[in-house]
């Protein structure tokens, strides 16, 4: 049976009558509708709430009039709260026709059907065919999947949306302030504004004000570790980590990939990557991520997300990766591919509106909400340029704020050319933000000219920040040598470090991507002297696996 078919719900307290009705309905409509039935009104109402929360559709109610819990007219009135567009049919005996006629006005009854209806070919099907045909003519399928209810400019709501989008989980966003569907779901489930954000799932359940871990468990992410010992644990699922996962699993290594937020890294949030080899028309970061995850999973890589690593320890020749929840994972080798985070803009007022109009690298998540708005972007790199191009499709105007005179030294030429051809993108060179202002969300920015110090207050609905990169390495407590900015040093670069001779006890030099701890490697943007390109990160991730093989051959 097609699980996407709409429902016809039947209720009659007489089991014999109900069986006959269901039999006739299935005989005629089983290919177009799912038929469900009950003799108990309370069960019917519970089913309607569950169906509504799951996003299912009911096309028609067929109800007996005289039932012990409540009359059919009263049931149909309650049912209308869940599915106001469903067609309503009342089953009556001859003596009930007056009540049925009155119900036409009270519950907009579509038809009253006098028992018995035999033969159905003459007295049942023509009536229902007409009603269902009318319903089909105006029916528009609802979104089937996860629904998120919340406030557009709420940091908590943004966090939920960002997590789902980053993990490539489709969802429908319902704004409490503008969506009738949001209000309906809250009313039917006796929920209030203090319960948002709300996440409704396909099985009819929902979570109120959930943590990211709660959502992850519900959608099947963050599974338990399966093996006692892995050959390699990869920390971070950006392009380098995903490439390492693909090559590690394909070459027979027991491979585990751990991601603290969402796979893809900064590249995963990119609306368009134009210069990745083999994709002449370009592709989005999410599409590249989706393909890489599917490939790594098919080859045997295990994923855990969202889960943070808080420490790595060495014992008896093994590495012990310790997660935030206390889980300890044993592995023979580790590859650190945690990448970088955008630096926080500490300008006055900006931290107050993070998630409420101020976003870090989240252009695709919030883009549709920027329709007709004034949007500002801080940063002159490729990520900022790609965000500007994408946001320009929605926003009234997009403003790029940079401290330099132009973009030539920080952005690819093809992207500069594209931006120059978009009428609603404006570049503001030699400019910085002096302050962000607003009430419960961002409302204004004060811009300052770097040379003249002249200030200007402008209306701003959203601010996207792409200002440089800070390596995510603060969590590393092991003797892994980093440069002054926190990037991990590897290979030959380690010889220039005073601490290297004290730490390194091997009879060989460290491999090209090996850190100061044997068997622990670094790849991608987290590595000192790395080239900040997606293709370079993919290359380093795959290369790291070859060095893992060499290391494992030494310690067998």
HUGIWO-V656801 format. One record per residue. RES is the residue in one letter. SS is DSSP state (H for helix, E for strand, - for the rest). OMEGA is omega as a letter, one per 40 degrees, with the letter a starting at -180 (999 if undefined). D_CENTER is the distance of its C-alpha to the mean C-alpha in Angstrom with 2 decimals. Layout:
{{RES:SS:OMEGA:D_CENTER} {RES:SS:OMEGA:D_CENTER}}
This chain:
{{X:-:i:29.61} {X:-:a:26.77} {X:-:i:24.13} {X:-:a:22.94} {X:-:i:26.40} {X:E:a:27.10} {X:E:i:29.30} {X:E:a:32.88} {X:E:a:33.66} {X:E:i:37.32} {X:E:i:39.11} {X:-:a:42.79} {X:-:i:44.55} {X:-:a:47.05} {X:H:a:45.62} {X:H:i:48.13} {X:H:a:47.24} {X:H:i:43.51} {X:H:i:44.02} {X:H:i:46.04} {X:H:a:43.46} {X:H:i:40.58} {X:H:a:42.88} {X:H:i:43.70} {X:H:a:40.14} {X:H:i:38.89} {X:H:a:41.87} {X:H:a:40.93} {X:H:a:37.16} {X:-:a:35.49} {X:-:a:34.18} {X:-:a:32.46} {X:E:i:31.51} {X:E:a:30.80} {X:E:i:33.65} {X:E:a:33.25} {X:E:i:36.10} {X:E:i:37.42} {X:-:a:40.67} {X:-:a:39.18} {X:H:a:37.71} {X:H:i:35.72} {X:H:i:33.98} {X:H:a:33.28} {X:H:i:31.69} {X:H:i:29.53} {X:H:i:28.43} {X:H:i:27.61} {X:H:i:25.35} {X:H:i:23.50} {X:H:a:23.28} {X:H:i:22.10} {X:H:a:19.24} {X:H:a:18.24} {X:-:i:18.41} {X:-:a:21.62} {X:-:i:24.46} {X:E:a:28.09} {X:E:a:30.62} {X:E:i:33.78} {X:E:i:35.39} {X:E:a:38.87} {X:E:i:40.54} {X:E:a:44.04} {X:-:a:45.80} {X:-:i:47.78} {X:-:a:45.76} {X:-:a:46.53} {X:-:i:43.31} {X:-:i:43.22} {X:-:a:44.43} {X:H:i:42.40} {X:H:i:42.35} {X:H:i:40.77} {X:H:a:38.15} {X:H:i:37.26} {X:H:i:36.99} {X:H:a:34.46} {X:H:i:32.59} {X:H:i:32.32} {X:H:a:30.07} {X:H:a:27.39} {X:-:a:28.14} {X:-:a:30.44} {X:-:a:30.60} {X:-:i:31.72} {X:E:a:35.39} {X:E:a:37.73} {X:E:a:40.81} {X:E:i:43.35} {X:E:a:45.72} {X:E:i:49.13} {X:-:a:52.66} {X:H:a:55.51} {X:H:a:56.22} {X:H:a:52.68} {X:H:i:52.70} {X:H:i:53.50} {X:H:i:50.41} {X:H:i:48.31} {X:H:i:49.76} {X:H:a:48.94} {X:H:i:45.35} {X:H:i:44.93} {X:H:a:44.95} {X:H:a:43.27} {X:-:a:40.11} {X:-:a:40.41} {X:-:a:41.46} {X:-:a:41.24} {X:E:i:44.00} {X:E:a:46.22} {X:E:a:47.33} {X:E:i:50.65} {X:-:e:51.08} {X:-:a:52.04} {X:-:a:50.24} {X:-:e:52.16} {X:-:a:52.25} {X:H:a:48.50} {X:H:a:49.08} {X:H:a:51.12} {X:H:a:49.91} {X:-:a:46.22} {X:H:i:44.45} {X:H:i:45.72} {X:H:a:44.49} {X:H:i:41.02} {X:H:a:40.73} {X:H:a:41.41} {X:H:a:38.97} {X:H:i:36.11} {X:H:i:36.86} {X:H:i:36.67} {X:H:a:33.32} {X:H:a:31.92} {X:H:a:33.15} {X:H:a:30.91} {X:-:i:27.96} {X:-:a:24.59} {X:-:i:21.92} {X:-:i:19.11} {X:-:i:15.45} {X:-:a:15.09} {X:-:a:11.95} {X:E:i:9.79} {X:E:i:10.94} {X:E:a:10.19} {X:E:i:13.60} {X:E:i:14.54} {X:-:a:16.27} {X:-:a:15.13} {X:-:i:16.79} {X:-:i:15.93} {X:H:i:14.78} {X:H:i:13.43} {X:H:i:11.41} {X:H:a:10.13} {X:H:i:9.29} {X:H:a:7.24} {X:H:a:5.32} {X:H:i:5.40} {X:H:a:4.55} {X:H:a:1.58} {X:H:a:2.30} {X:H:i:4.78} {X:-:i:5.10} {X:-:i:5.38} {X:-:a:4.73} {X:-:i:6.35} {X:E:i:6.99} {X:E:a:9.99} {X:E:i:10.62} {X:E:a:14.14} {X:E:a:16.05} {X:-:a:18.79} {X:-:a:21.26} {X:-:a:21.12} {X:-:i:19.75} {X:H:i:22.41} {X:H:i:19.99} {X:H:i:18.50} {X:H:a:22.10} {X:H:i:23.07} {X:H:i:20.53} {X:H:a:21.54} {X:H:a:25.20} {X:H:a:25.30} {X:-:i:23.80} {X:-:a:25.99} {X:-:a:23.24} {X:-:a:23.80} {X:H:a:22.22} {X:H:a:22.50} {X:H:a:20.03} {X:-:e:16.99} {X:-:i:14.11} {X:E:i:14.05} {X:E:i:11.59} {X:E:a:13.48} {X:-:a:13.17} {X:-:a:15.04} {X:-:i:17.88} {X:-:i:18.78} {X:-:i:17.98} {X:E:i:16.04} {X:E:i:15.32} {X:E:i:16.82} {X:-:a:15.88} {X:-:i:14.07} {X:-:i:13.67} {X:H:i:10.69} {X:H:i:13.13} {X:H:a:13.76} {X:H:a:10.29} {X:H:i:10.35} {X:H:a:13.80} {X:H:a:13.14} {X:-:i:10.73} {X:-:i:13.17} {X:-:i:11.95} {X:-:i:14.52} {X:-:i:17.55} {X:-:i:21.06} {X:-:a:22.99} {X:-:a:25.22} {X:-:i:28.06} {X:-:a:30.67} {X:E:i:30.86} {X:E:i:28.77} {X:E:i:30.31} {X:E:i:27.58} {X:E:a:24.56} {X:E:a:22.23} {X:E:a:20.53} {X:-:a:17.59} {X:-:i:15.45} {X:-:a:15.96} {X:H:i:18.24} {X:H:a:21.20} {X:H:i:19.71} {X:H:i:18.32} {X:H:i:21.76} {X:H:i:23.52} {X:H:i:21.65} {X:H:a:22.72} {X:H:i:26.28} {X:H:a:26.72} {X:H:a:25.93} {X:H:a:27.80} {X:-:i:30.80} {X:-:i:31.04} {X:-:i:29.68} {X:-:a:27.96} {X:E:i:24.71} {X:E:i:21.94} {X:E:a:18.92} {X:E:i:17.41} {X:E:a:14.38} {X:-:a:14.04} {X:-:a:10.50} {X:-:a:8.53} {X:-:i:10.72} {X:-:a:12.31} {X:H:i:13.72} {X:H:i:14.77} {X:H:a:15.35} {X:H:i:11.77} {X:-:a:11.14} {X:-:i:14.35} {X:-:a:14.69} {X:-:i:17.78} {X:E:a:19.76} {X:-:a:23.24} {X:-:i:25.39} {X:-:a:23.90} {X:-:i:26.73} {X:-:i:26.83} {X:-:a:24.55} {X:-:i:27.10} {X:-:a:24.85} {X:-:i:22.06} {X:E:a:18.45} {X:-:i:15.06} {X:H:i:13.59} {X:H:i:10.55} {X:H:i:13.35} {X:H:i:15.42} {X:H:a:12.88} {X:H:a:12.34} {X:H:a:16.13} {X:H:i:16.84} {X:H:i:14.84} {X:H:a:16.57} {X:H:a:19.80} {X:H:i:19.74} {X:H:i:18.89} {X:H:a:21.64} {X:H:i:24.05} {X:-:i:23.53} {X:-:i:21.31} {X:E:i:19.82} {X:E:i:16.43} {X:E:i:15.75} {X:E:e:12.55} {X:-:a:12.00} {X:-:a:15.73} {X:-:i:18.05} {X:E:a:21.51} {X:E:a:24.21} {X:E:i:27.26} {X:E:i:28.99} {X:E:i:32.50} {X:E:a:35.18} {X:E:i:37.56} {X:-:i:40.06} {X:-:i:38.67} {X:E:i:35.10} {X:E:i:32.07} {X:E:i:30.36} {X:E:a:26.70} {X:E:a:26.03} {X:E:a:22.60} {X:-:a:21.90} {X:-:i:22.38} {X:-:i:25.74} {X:-:i:25.12} {X:E:a:27.47} {X:E:i:26.94} {X:E:a:30.02} {X:E:i:29.97} {X:E:i:32.65} {X:E:a:30.77} {X:E:i:27.77} {X:E:i:25.95} {X:E:i:24.27} {X:-:a:21.61} {X:-:i:19.75} {X:-:a:20.01} {X:E:i:20.20} {X:E:i:18.62} {X:E:i:19.49} {X:-:i:22.52} {X:-:i:22.44} {X:-:a:24.58} {X:-:i:27.03} {X:-:a:28.85} {X:-:i:30.12} {X:-:a:27.66} {X:-:a:24.53} {X:H:a:23.22} {X:H:a:23.81} {X:H:i:21.17} {X:E:a:18.26} {X:-:i:15.14} {X:-:a:17.70} {X:-:i:18.40} {X:E:a:18.39} {X:E:i:15.47} {X:E:i:15.55} {X:-:a:14.23} {X:-:a:11.30} {X:H:a:13.03} {X:H:a:10.62} {X:H:a:8.17} {X:H:a:11.40} {X:H:a:13.76} {X:H:i:14.44} {X:H:a:15.44} {X:H:a:18.05} {X:-:i:20.12} {X:-:a:23.75} {X:-:i:23.21} {X:E:a:24.76} {X:E:i:22.32} {X:E:i:23.48} {X:E:i:22.40} {X:E:i:24.12} {X:-:a:24.69} {X:-:i:26.51} {X:-:a:24.79} {X:H:i:23.07} {X:H:i:19.56} {X:H:i:20.99} {X:H:i:22.74} {X:H:i:19.85} {X:H:i:17.90} {X:H:i:21.12} {X:H:a:21.52} {X:H:a:18.13} {X:H:a:18.46} {X:-:i:22.03} {X:-:a:21.01} {X:-:a:19.86} {X:-:i:21.79} {X:-:i:25.49} {X:E:i:26.20} {X:E:a:24.52} {X:E:i:26.59} {X:E:a:26.45} {X:E:i:28.20} {X:-:i:29.91} {X:-:a:32.84} {X:-:a:34.50} {X:-:i:36.70} {X:-:a:34.47} {X:-:a:31.54} {X:-:a:33.75} {X:-:a:33.57} {X:-:a:29.81} {X:-:i:28.18} {X:-:a:28.79} {X:H:a:31.50} {X:H:a:29.65} {X:H:i:26.95} {X:H:i:29.71} {X:H:i:31.42} {X:H:a:28.42} {X:H:a:27.87} {X:H:a:31.59} {X:-:a:31.46} {X:-:a:28.92} {X:-:a:30.89} {X:-:i:28.38} {X:E:a:27.54} {X:E:i:30.05} {X:E:i:30.72} {X:E:a:32.21} {X:-:i:34.00} {X:-:a:35.66} {X:E:i:33.60} {X:E:i:31.64} {X:E:i:30.03} {X:E:a:32.52} {X:E:i:30.67} {X:E:a:27.73} {X:E:i:28.73} {X:E:i:27.50} {X:-:i:27.50} {X:-:i:24.27} {X:-:i:22.32} {X:E:i:23.31} {X:E:a:26.26} {X:E:i:28.54} {X:E:i:28.99} {X:E:a:32.36} {X:E:a:32.85} {X:E:i:35.68} {X:E:a:37.66} {X:-:a:38.23} {X:-:a:41.79} {X:-:a:43.19} {X:-:i:41.15} {X:-:a:41.02} {X:E:a:38.18} {X:E:i:36.50} {X:E:a:34.24} {X:E:i:31.69} {X:E:a:29.27} {X:-:i:25.63} {X:-:a:22.58} {X:E:i:20.04} {X:E:i:20.52} {X:E:a:18.45} {X:E:i:19.94} {X:-:a:20.48} {X:-:i:23.64} {X:-:a:24.44} {X:E:i:23.17} {X:E:a:23.86} {X:E:i:23.73} {X:-:a:21.84} {X:-:a:25.02} {X:-:a:26.18} {X:-:a:25.44} {X:-:i:27.98} {X:-:a:31.28} {X:-:i:33.01} {X:-:i:35.70} {X:-:a:33.42} {X:-:i:34.94} {X:E:i:32.88} {X:-:a:34.12} {X:-:i:34.62} {X:-:i:31.09} {X:-:i:29.49} {X:-:a:28.87} {X:E:i:30.04} {X:-:a:33.37} {X:-:i:34.12} {X:H:a:37.05} {X:H:i:40.10} {X:H:a:38.76} {X:H:a:39.32} {X:H:a:43.08} {X:H:a:43.17} {X:-:a:41.91} {X:-:a:44.59} {X:-:a:42.66} {X:H:a:42.11} {X:H:i:45.59} {X:H:a:45.29} {X:H:a:41.96} {X:-:a:42.38} {X:-:a:44.84} {X:-:i:44.42} {X:-:a:47.26} {X:-:i:45.08} {X:-:i:43.06} {X:-:i:39.29} {X:-:a:37.47} {X:-:a:35.86} {X:-:a:32.36} {X:E:i:33.69} {X:-:i:33.55} {X:-:i:36.55} {X:-:a:35.68} {X:-:i:36.69} {X:-:i:34.00} {X:E:a:31.15} {X:E:i:29.83} {X:E:a:27.59} {X:-:i:25.94} {X:H:a:23.98} {X:H:a:23.61} {X:H:a:24.44} {X:E:i:27.89} {X:-:i:30.78} {X:-:i:32.09} {X:-:i:29.05} {X:-:a:28.54} {X:-:i:25.23} {X:-:a:24.29} {X:H:a:21.67} {X:H:i:24.60} {X:H:i:26.45} {X:H:i:23.66} {X:H:i:23.39} {X:H:a:27.17} {X:H:i:27.41} {X:H:i:24.93} {X:H:i:27.02} {X:H:a:30.21} {X:H:i:29.37} {X:H:i:29.54} {X:H:i:33.09} {X:H:i:34.08} {X:H:i:32.60} {X:H:a:34.94} {X:H:a:37.85} {X:H:a:37.18} {X:H:i:36.87} {X:H:a:40.15} {X:H:a:41.83} {X:H:i:40.83} {X:-:999:41.53}}
